[in-house]
Amino acid sequence: MLNSDAYGGQSLRQLDCPDGSTILFQSTSSIDWLNQLNTTVIRYEKWKDGKLVATELQNLPLHWFGRDEFIMYLRENGYKDITLCANYSDHLQASSYQDTLCFSAVLA
């Protein structure tokens, strides 16, 4: 399997199905740092008995926000009582880039 790096990249995975077919997943990612956008194109190929049976392409754009940007977005869109915790644990503050940020808010 090829792994993507901090600037995008490619990966290739294979899934063997119970019916004897194989599905290949090939993804290619590119990052637009200025617009905070990661675009991934995924190509799915289904193979059976050495023949290509089906192909499908999926375009997956992903925009990301910084912590403070997301809180500002929530406020600007009518949310209040915004709280933030880490790793799905109430009252645990994030202390590392590896922590999962969890937002809670009430729509006013």
Buried (B, 14 or more C-beta within 10 A) or exposed (E): EEEBEEEBBBBEEEEEEEEEBBBBBBBBBEBEEEEEEBBBBBBBBBBBEEEEEEEEEEEEEEEEEEEEEBBEEBEEEEBEEBEBBBEEEEEEEBEEEEBEEBEEBEEE
